[in-house]
Amino acid sequence: MIWIDIATPKYAHFFARLIPYLNDVLITARYSANYIEVKEILDNYNLEYYLTGNYGGSSKKEKFLARTKRQKAFLDLFEKIGYPKLLISGSVVDSTQLAYGLGIKIINFNDTPISLQPNYKTIHNDLTPVSRLTIPFSDIVYYPFVLPKELFICAKNAISYNFIDICLWMKEIKKEEKNDFRDKFNIPKNKPTILIREEEYKAHYVKEKKDFIYNLIKQLQNENFNIVIIPRYESDYLKKEFPFAYTIEEKLKPEEFYPFIDFFIGGGGTMTLEAVYYGIPTISMRSIWLIHDKYLIDNNLMFWTNDINEAYKYIKKNINKKFNNKKYFCKEKCSLEKIANQIKEFYENKCI
């Protein structure tokens, strides 16, 4: 049995496309009242899964307690249905550490091995805490081509692939009026729409919650724009602070909003990559950089700033523009078939 543990929305999309290539798969997913996106995405793909534990929160203590509770939930589940022979995850500490302790083989995917301070021009090899707790225990680590291989020297085997993850699902997106999210939420169609995604401020690599995006939202209040906010965690405070904006709690499919927005302001990674791929003018206002951010900035595909006035001017100048950026996201065929065949060979030779 192959165990796939899914802890983030990005990897819910990613593994939903890998699973059809594999047999005898067990799916577990992380879920809590304020972290529901993974479950909603898996439901959209009609996948069967087990909910095992929740998102720990912002403090180290909360994260540690949540991790131990998840690991206990894994053990309880395995006692009922059997123990897997192979774990596949997006470098999830909870499952990687348990699998290593139980002698289960481990394959991890990792596109965030390090973080950078904004404007860094060189890439160092100081791994994030999550990477340090997962990469060295992995039998194989897969990573996208934009990352230097030397970041994975502590892995037993590191294999790159020739695409950036989001093209797996974004390449399928077409504009169809029936999918327009503006109809569902009564958003006017006679003015430009700006979509805003909060920073993942509880993540291990974000030191503190910054107010860049929230101050920009206030500055945009009197413009003739639709302001749409997709919360990262809680949403009530956003509704209270920005009553003029549309705060959408429902998990939307990419085809429901990307074709119908005119500008994207990102505080995270995945949706920023998706917006750039689709050709939407994009500003990143996250407090740190990941290597994907540096790649986008170096190729003039995205604008980054923490300056509110600079961001405001960029929006006014570029809203409604469209760009052709897809060639930067895939060197060859954007498919998981080759990776799936390698995984099946590894499973047959090393796990059975």
C-alpha positions, -999 to 999 in steps of 0.1 A, spaced: 0 0 0 12 35 -9 4 62 16 -1 98 3 -3 124 30 -16 158 19 -12 188 41 -15 219 18 -39 230 -10 -11 230 -36 -3 194 -30 -40 185 -30 -40 196 -66 -6 181 -73 -13 146 -59 -48 145 -73 -30 142 -107 -5 116 -95 -29 93 -78 -46 79 -110 -12 65 -121 -8 45 -88 -25 14 -74 -35 6 -38 -33 41 -25 -42 54 10 -48 92 13 -46 111 45 -53 149 48 -48 176 74 -79 195 84 -92 219 111 -120 245 114 -97 273 102 -78 252 76 -104 236 53 -90 241 18 -73 207 15 -105 189 23 -125 210 -1 -101 205 -30 -100 167 -24 -138 167 -24 -138 186 -57 -117 158 -72 -140 131 -57 -111 114 -39 -115 92 -9 -94 101 21 -90 100 59 -89 132 79 -60 128 104 -53 157 127 -53 194 122 -32 225 115 -13 233 146 -14 271 145 13 298 147 34 288 178 60 261 179 42 245 208 9 243 189 27 229 158 45 203 179 13 192 197 -6 190 165 21 169 149 21 144 177 -17 141 176 -15 135 139 11 108 143 -12 91 168 -41 93 144 -19 77 117 -10 48 140 -47 43 149 -56 42 112 -29 18 103 -39 -6 130 -73 -8 114 -65 -10 77 -29 -21 76 5 -5 75 18 11 42 51 3 25 57 37 10 50 73 20 46 101 -5 41 136 7 50 173 0 77 172 27 52 169 56 70 165 89 42 147 107 41 118 83 78 118 73 90 114 109 65 87 116 74 68 84 111 69 92 105 56 127 84 27 114 108 18 86 84 29 58 102 41 26 98 78 19 94 99 -12 90 136 -8 83 164 -32 98 197 -22 97 231 -39 104 252 -8 137 240 7 148 275 18 135 311 21 153 343 12 152 378 25 138 401 -2 162 414 -28 188 386 -21 206 380 -53 224 348 -43 209 315 -31 222 300 1 217 264 14 203 271 49 173 248 48 141 256 65 131 237 97 106 216 77 132 207 50 157 198 77 131 175 93 121 158 60 148 159 32 175 139 50 150 111 59 137 108 23 148 79 0 139 102 -30 132 139 -32 116 153 -63 120 190 -70 112 214 -99 139 226 -123 141 262 -109 158 249 -77 195 242 -75 204 206 -69 229 215 -43 200 224 -20 192 186 -17 227 172 -11 214 158 23 189 136 4 198 100 -5 185 107 -41 173 140 -55 156 141 -89 145 172 -107 115 175 -131 112 200 -160 81 219 -150 68 241 -122 41 223 -103 11 246 -110 12 240 -147 -2 205 -140 -36 220 -133 -34 255 -148 -28 242 -183 -63 229 -182 -80 262 -175 -101 278 -202 -124 308 -199 -161 297 -199 -187 322 -189 -207 296 -170 -178 294 -144 -177 331 -137 -174 335 -99 -187 370 -101 -222 357 -108 -222 335 -77 -212 364 -54 -230 393 -71 -198 410 -80 -203 437 -107 -188 430 -141 -186 466 -153 -154 474 -134 -120 457 -130 -116 430 -104 -85 427 -81 -80 394 -63 -60 394 -31 -45 364 -12 -32 368 23 3 357 33 5 323 51 14 341 83 12 310 105 37 291 83 71 281 98 90 303 74 71 336 81 84 353 113 55 377 118 22 389 103 29 420 82 4 447 73 15 455 38 -14 440 20 -40 452 44 -28 488 41 -29 485 3 -65 473 5 -74 504 24 -57 526 -2 -77 509 -30 -110 514 -12 -121 545 -32 -110 532 -66 -135 519 -91 -123 483 -86 -139 452 -72 -117 441 -43 -119 403 -37 -101 387 -7 -94 350 -3 -85 345 33 -57 323 44 -72 312 77 -100 331 96 -123 355 77 -145 373 102 -119 400 109 -115 406 72 -152 412 67 -152 436 96 -122 455 86 -130 457 49 -168 458 45 -163 473 10 -145 441 -2 -158 407 -11 -143 382 13 -148 347 -2 -147 318 23 -158 291 -2 -130 272 -20 -132 281 -56 -119 261 -85 -91 279 -105 -113 280 -136 -139 299 -117 -118 330 -110 -85 333 -129 -102 340 -163 -123 367 -147 -98 388 -127 -78 417 -139 -51 419 -113 -36 397 -85 -20 407 -53 -3 378 -36 10 371 -1 18 335 -8 34 312 -34 10 289 -52 -17 314 -62 9 339 -72 25 313 -95 -9 304 -109 -18 340 -116 15 347 -134 11 315 -154 -23 326 -166 -9 360 -176 -25 382 -150 -5 412 -139 7 403 -104 23 419 -74 38 398 -46 38 415 -12 50 385 9 75 393 36 100 367 23 111 353 -10 112 317 -21 133 306 -51 102 306 -73 97 343 -64 133 351 -74 128 331 -107 96 351 -115 113 385 -106 145 377 -125 124 370 -156 102 401 -152 71 380 -148 61 395 -115 65 427 -95 75 425 -58 72 453 -33 64 461 3 59 498 -5 22 507 -6 26 537 -29 48 517 -53 22 489 -54 -6 514 -59 11 530 -89 19 496 -104 -17 485 -102 -30 517 -118 -5 512 -147 -10 475 -153 -45 465 -144 -63 448 -173 -31 439 -191 -25 403 -202 8 385 -206 20 353 -222 42 337 -195 35 299 -199 68 291 -216 87 299 -184 69 272 -165 76 241 -185 107 230 -204 92 199 -218 60 179 -213 41 189 -181 31 155 -169 36 132 -139 36 101 -159 74 97 -159 76 104 -122 48 79 -115 67 52 -134 98 58 -114 77 56 -82 62 23 -92 96 9 -101 109 20 -67 79 6 -49 83 -28 -66 121 -30 -61 125 -15 -26 91 -17 -8 76 -51 -15 
